[in-house]
Amino acid sequence: MLDRFPGVRPAQQAEHGVVKLLEEALKLFDRDLPAARRRIEDACKLAAGDNRSSRAKNGLLADWQLQRADRYICQHLDSRLRIGAVARTVNLSPSYFSRAFKATKGVHFSDFVLMSRITLAKHLLSTTDRPIAQIALQCGLADQSHLTRIFHRAVGAPPGAWRSRRIADLQISDDRKGERDEDAR
């Protein structure tokens, strides 16, 4: 990262890199907590003078491997995701990939997949009127009961209640925006 800013002193390069990583973390915070955490950890390492090229030596996935694994997971959330299949996409054994994934993302592969499915379910619940049972299947879960159980555990409310609250919140927000627009006229 430090060689991206020619003509700037190394201390300034590191500071700029830390700021950039923290800005990325803020953007990712609400939709991809593990990725945000990774950016914050990278910022800490950069601020401490840790070289990012040592990723492989530390048992971490390379950036291309992480991007390819993320892409594969996102594209296959609607089906059963096996760690072996994802490991093959990045040319690693399942056991090495599992350790490197945990070291890189800060969460186990299965937990990451579950969080990704919950994120997809939230998106579908808030942007469509599909039945919860159909959303469960689209998220690669066995049935509505399975989605309800994991969603409630992760979010603190069942999907139906979360959807209702989300719709109400959006309507309130739209009403306020409409009031502001009328006041501006």
C-alpha positions in Angstrom: 0.0 0.0 0.0 2.8 2.4 0.8 4.2 2.4 -2.8 0.9 3.8 -4.1 1.8 7.4 -3.1 5.0 8.3 -4.8 6.6 11.6 -3.7 5.0 11.4 -0.3 7.0 10.6 2.8 6.5 7.2 4.3 4.8 8.5 7.5 2.4 10.5 5.3 1.8 7.5 3.1 0.9 5.4 6.1 -1.4 8.0 7.6 -3.2 8.4 4.2 -3.5 4.6 4.0 -4.9 4.3 7.5 -7.5 7.0 6.7 -8.5 5.3 3.5 -8.9 1.9 5.2 -11.0 3.5 8.0 -13.2 5.3 5.5 -13.8 1.9 3.7 -14.6 0.3 7.1 -17.2 2.9 7.8 -18.8 2.3 4.4 -18.9 -1.4 5.0 -19.9 -1.3 8.7 -23.7 -1.7 8.3 -23.7 -4.3 5.5 -20.5 -6.4 5.9 -19.2 -6.4 9.4 -16.4 -8.9 8.8 -15.0 -6.9 5.9 -15.2 -3.7 8.0 -13.3 -5.4 10.8 -10.7 -6.6 8.3 -10.2 -3.0 7.1 -9.8 -1.7 10.7 -7.3 -4.5 11.5 -5.4 -3.5 8.3 -5.4 0.1 9.4 -4.0 -0.9 12.8 -1.3 -2.9 11.2 -0.4 -0.1 8.8 -0.3 2.5 11.6 2.0 0.1 13.6 4.3 -0.2 10.6 3.3 -3.8 9.7 3.9 -4.6 6.1 0.8 -6.0 4.3 3.0 -8.1 2.0 3.5 -10.5 4.9 0.0 -11.8 4.6 1.0 -15.1 3.2 3.7 -15.6 5.8 1.1 -15.0 8.5 -1.3 -17.6 7.1 -3.7 -15.1 5.6 -5.5 -15.3 2.3 -4.1 -13.1 -0.5 -6.3 -10.3 -1.7 -7.2 -12.2 -4.9 -8.1 -15.3 -2.9 -10.3 -13.4 -0.6 -12.1 -11.6 -3.4 -12.6 -14.8 -5.4 -13.9 -16.6 -2.3 -16.3 -13.7 -1.4 -17.6 -13.7 -5.0 -18.1 -17.4 -5.0 -20.0 -17.3 -1.7 -22.2 -14.4 -2.8 -23.0 -16.2 -6.1 -23.9 -19.5 -4.3 -25.8 -18.3 -1.2 -29.0 -19.9 -2.6 -27.4 -23.4 -2.4 -25.5 -25.5 -0.1 -22.0 -24.0 0.3 -19.2 -26.5 1.0 -15.9 -25.2 2.3 -14.1 -27.6 -0.1 -15.8 -26.1 -3.2 -14.7 -22.6 -2.1 -11.2 -23.8 -1.3 -10.9 -25.2 -4.8 -11.7 -21.8 -6.3 -8.6 -20.4 -4.6 -6.4 -23.4 -5.1 -6.1 -24.4 -1.4 -6.9 -27.5 0.6 -10.1 -27.2 2.7 -8.2 -27.3 6.0 -5.7 -24.7 5.0 -8.4 -22.5 3.5 -10.5 -22.8 6.7 -7.6 -21.6 8.9 -6.6 -18.9 6.5 -10.2 -17.7 6.1 -10.6 -17.4 9.9 -7.3 -15.6 10.2 -8.2 -13.2 7.4 -11.8 -12.5 8.1 -11.8 -12.9 11.9 -14.8 -15.3 11.7 -15.2 -19.0 10.8 -16.3 -19.8 7.3 -19.7 -21.2 8.4 -20.4 -18.1 10.5 -19.5 -15.9 7.6 -21.8 -17.8 5.3 -24.6 -17.6 7.9 -24.1 -13.8 8.3 -24.1 -13.4 4.5 -27.4 -15.3 4.3 -28.9 -13.1 7.0 -27.7 -10.0 5.1 -29.4 -11.3 1.9 -32.5 -12.1 3.8 -32.6 -8.6 5.2 -32.2 -7.2 1.7 -35.0 -9.4 0.3 -37.3 -8.7 3.3 -36.9 -4.9 2.9 -37.0 -4.7 -0.9 -39.6 -7.3 -1.9 -43.0 -8.6 -0.7 -42.0 -12.2 -1.3 -43.2 -14.7 1.3 -40.7 -15.5 4.1 -40.7 -19.2 3.1 -39.6 -18.2 -0.4 -36.9 -15.9 0.9 -35.6 -18.7 3.1 -35.1 -20.9 0.1 -33.5 -18.0 -1.9 -31.0 -17.7 1.0 -30.0 -21.3 0.9 -31.9 -22.3 4.0 -34.0 -25.4 4.5 -37.3 -23.7 5.2 -39.0 -20.7 6.9 -38.5 -22.2 10.4 -34.8 -22.3 9.8 -34.6 -18.7 8.6 -36.8 -17.6 11.5 -34.6 -19.3 14.1 -31.2 -18.0 12.8 -32.6 -14.6 11.9 -34.1 -14.1 15.4 -30.8 -15.2 17.0 -28.7 -12.8 14.9 -31.1 -9.8 14.6 -33.1 -10.0 17.8 -36.5 -10.2 16.0 -38.2 -12.7 13.7 -38.2 -11.9 10.0 -41.9 -10.9 9.8 -41.6 -8.5 12.7 -38.3 -7.1 11.4 -39.9 -6.6 8.0 -42.9 -4.8 9.5 -40.7 -2.5 11.6 -38.5 -1.8 8.6 -41.4 -0.8 6.4 -42.8 1.4 9.2 -39.4 3.1 9.6 -39.2 3.7 5.9 -42.7 5.2 5.8 -41.9 7.5 8.7 -38.7 8.6 6.9 -40.6 9.2 3.7 -43.3 11.2 5.6 -40.6 13.4 7.2 -38.9 13.9 3.9 -42.2 15.0 2.3 -42.8 17.4 5.2 -39.4 18.9 4.7 -40.0 19.3 1.0 -43.3 21.0 1.6 -41.7 23.4 4.2 -39.0 24.3 1.7 -41.6 25.4 -0.9 
